[in-house]
Amino acid sequence: MTVVDASVWVSRLVPGDGHHASSRAWLERHVAAGGLIAAPVLLLAEVAGAISRRTGDATLARRAVTAILVVPTLRLVAVDQRLAHVAAQLAGDLELRGADAMYAATAMELNVPLVTWDQDQLARAGQRIAAGSP
């Protein structure tokens, strides 16, 4: 299992993104190999917002969320008080943005690596968890 953050999904779902080909290939290989993907449920709102802002197309944003939800190996993790507390601790300790801390906390709680394109998140969260890019 691997926690995959919104930056990877957005790049996979937006053909003009500079990381599109790499994200697409990595996700397809990971899923084809039966690899499980986890993310906090926050992923859906983050992807929809990012795609809508980037493209100006709300319909495309909704289709992106639908595409994510049909990935058979995806596990969305509920954000409960415990996970929120872990994320808050990481955000404070590592100076992470809130959403980035939520992905790091999810990876930490599941004891799995985090995959992201966000270089700041890689550097900061990588101090506590295994983190890399596709």
Contacts in CASP RR format, 6 or more apart in sequence:
PFRMAT RR
TARGET T0000
AUTHOR 0000-0000-0000
METHOD contacts of the structure
MODEL  1
MTVVDASVWVSRLVPGDGHHASSRAWLERHVAAGGLIAAPVLLLAEVAGA
ISRRTGDATLARRAVTAILVVPTLRLVAVDQRLAHVAAQLAGDLELRGAD
AMYAATAMELNVPLVTWDQDQLARAGQRIAAGSP
1 35 0 8 1.000
1 36 0 8 1.000
1 37 0 8 1.000
1 38 0 8 1.000
1 75 0 8 1.000
1 110 0 8 1.000
1 112 0 8 1.000
2 30 0 8 1.000
2 35 0 8 1.000
2 36 0 8 1.000
2 37 0 8 1.000
2 38 0 8 1.000
2 112 0 8 1.000
2 113 0 8 1.000
2 114 0 8 1.000
2 115 0 8 1.000
3 37 0 8 1.000
3 38 0 8 1.000
3 39 0 8 1.000
3 103 0 8 1.000
3 106 0 8 1.000
3 107 0 8 1.000
3 110 0 8 1.000
3 112 0 8 1.000
3 113 0 8 1.000
3 114 0 8 1.000
3 115 0 8 1.000
4 27 0 8 1.000
4 37 0 8 1.000
4 38 0 8 1.000
4 39 0 8 1.000
4 114 0 8 1.000
4 115 0 8 1.000
4 116 0 8 1.000
5 39 0 8 1.000
5 43 0 8 1.000
5 100 0 8 1.000
5 103 0 8 1.000
5 114 0 8 1.000
5 115 0 8 1.000
5 116 0 8 1.000
5 118 0 8 1.000
5 121 0 8 1.000
6 39 0 8 1.000
6 43 0 8 1.000
6 46 0 8 1.000
6 47 0 8 1.000
6 50 0 8 1.000
6 99 0 8 1.000
6 103 0 8 1.000
7 19 0 8 1.000
7 116 0 8 1.000
7 117 0 8 1.000
7 118 0 8 1.000
7 121 0 8 1.000
8 19 0 8 1.000
8 23 0 8 1.000
8 26 0 8 1.000
8 27 0 8 1.000
8 115 0 8 1.000
8 116 0 8 1.000
8 117 0 8 1.000
8 134 0 8 1.000
9 23 0 8 1.000
9 43 0 8 1.000
9 47 0 8 1.000
9 64 0 8 1.000
9 68 0 8 1.000
10 17 0 8 1.000
10 47 0 8 1.000
10 50 0 8 1.000
10 51 0 8 1.000
10 54 0 8 1.000
10 64 0 8 1.000
11 17 0 8 1.000
11 18 0 8 1.000
11 19 0 8 1.000
11 20 0 8 1.000
11 22 0 8 1.000
11 23 0 8 1.000
11 117 0 8 1.000
12 20 0 8 1.000
12 23 0 8 1.000
12 24 0 8 1.000
12 27 0 8 1.000
13 47 0 8 1.000
13 51 0 8 1.000
13 64 0 8 1.000
13 67 0 8 1.000
13 68 0 8 1.000
14 20 0 8 1.000
14 51 0 8 1.000
14 54 0 8 1.000
14 55 0 8 1.000
17 23 0 8 1.000
19 117 0 8 1.000
19 134 0 8 1.000
22 133 0 8 1.000
22 134 0 8 1.000
23 117 0 8 1.000
23 134 0 8 1.000
25 134 0 8 1.000
26 115 0 8 1.000
26 134 0 8 1.000
27 37 0 8 1.000
27 134 0 8 1.000
30 37 0 8 1.000
30 73 0 8 1.000
31 37 0 8 1.000
31 71 0 8 1.000
31 72 0 8 1.000
31 73 0 8 1.000
34 73 0 8 1.000
35 73 0 8 1.000
36 73 0 8 1.000
36 74 0 8 1.000
36 75 0 8 1.000
37 71 0 8 1.000
37 73 0 8 1.000
37 74 0 8 1.000
37 75 0 8 1.000
38 74 0 8 1.000
38 75 0 8 1.000
38 76 0 8 1.000
38 77 0 8 1.000
38 106 0 8 1.000
38 107 0 8 1.000
38 110 0 8 1.000
38 112 0 8 1.000
39 74 0 8 1.000
39 75 0 8 1.000
39 76 0 8 1.000
39 77 0 8 1.000
39 103 0 8 1.000
39 106 0 8 1.000
40 76 0 8 1.000
40 77 0 8 1.000
40 78 0 8 1.000
40 79 0 8 1.000
40 83 0 8 1.000
40 102 0 8 1.000
40 103 0 8 1.000
40 105 0 8 1.000
40 106 0 8 1.000
41 76 0 8 1.000
41 77 0 8 1.000
41 78 0 8 1.000
41 79 0 8 1.000
42 79 0 8 1.000
42 99 0 8 1.000
42 102 0 8 1.000
43 68 0 8 1.000
43 76 0 8 1.000
44 65 0 8 1.000
44 68 0 8 1.000
44 69 0 8 1.000
44 76 0 8 1.000
46 99 0 8 1.000
47 61 0 8 1.000
47 64 0 8 1.000
47 65 0 8 1.000
47 68 0 8 1.000
48 61 0 8 1.000
48 62 0 8 1.000
48 64 0 8 1.000
48 65 0 8 1.000
49 61 0 8 1.000
51 57 0 8 1.000
51 60 0 8 1.000
51 61 0 8 1.000
51 64 0 8 1.000
52 58 0 8 1.000
52 60 0 8 1.000
52 61 0 8 1.000
55 61 0 8 1.000
68 74 0 8 1.000
77 83 0 8 1.000
77 106 0 8 1.000
77 109 0 8 1.000
77 110 0 8 1.000
79 87 0 8 1.000
79 102 0 8 1.000
82 109 0 8 1.000
83 102 0 8 1.000
83 105 0 8 1.000
83 106 0 8 1.000
83 109 0 8 1.000
84 102 0 8 1.000
84 105 0 8 1.000
86 105 0 8 1.000
86 108 0 8 1.000
86 109 0 8 1.000
87 98 0 8 1.000
87 101 0 8 1.000
87 102 0 8 1.000
87 104 0 8 1.000
87 105 0 8 1.000
88 101 0 8 1.000
89 105 0 8 1.000
90 96 0 8 1.000
90 101 0 8 1.000
90 104 0 8 1.000
90 105 0 8 1.000
90 108 0 8 1.000
90 125 0 8 1.000
90 128 0 8 1.000
91 97 0 8 1.000
91 98 0 8 1.000
91 100 0 8 1.000
91 101 0 8 1.000
92 101 0 8 1.000
93 128 0 8 1.000
94 101 0 8 1.000
94 104 0 8 1.000
94 124 0 8 1.000
94 125 0 8 1.000
94 127 0 8 1.000
94 128 0 8 1.000
95 124 0 8 1.000
96 104 0 8 1.000
96 121 0 8 1.000
96 124 0 8 1.000
96 125 0 8 1.000
97 120 0 8 1.000
97 121 0 8 1.000
100 118 0 8 1.000
100 120 0 8 1.000
100 121 0 8 1.000
100 124 0 8 1.000
100 125 0 8 1.000
101 125 0 8 1.000
103 114 0 8 1.000
103 116 0 8 1.000
103 121 0 8 1.000
103 125 0 8 1.000
104 114 0 8 1.000
104 121 0 8 1.000
104 125 0 8 1.000
104 126 0 8 1.000
104 128 0 8 1.000
104 129 0 8 1.000
104 131 0 8 1.000
107 113 0 8 1.000
107 114 0 8 1.000
107 125 0 8 1.000
107 129 0 8 1.000
107 130 0 8 1.000
107 131 0 8 1.000
108 128 0 8 1.000
108 129 0 8 1.000
112 130 0 8 1.000
113 129 0 8 1.000
113 130 0 8 1.000
113 131 0 8 1.000
113 132 0 8 1.000
114 121 0 8 1.000
114 125 0 8 1.000
114 126 0 8 1.000
114 129 0 8 1.000
114 130 0 8 1.000
114 131 0 8 1.000
114 132 0 8 1.000
115 131 0 8 1.000
115 132 0 8 1.000
115 133 0 8 1.000
115 134 0 8 1.000
116 122 0 8 1.000
116 125 0 8 1.000
116 131 0 8 1.000
116 132 0 8 1.000
116 133 0 8 1.000
117 133 0 8 1.000
117 134 0 8 1.000
121 131 0 8 1.000
122 131 0 8 1.000
122 132 0 8 1.000
122 133 0 8 1.000
125 131 0 8 1.000
END
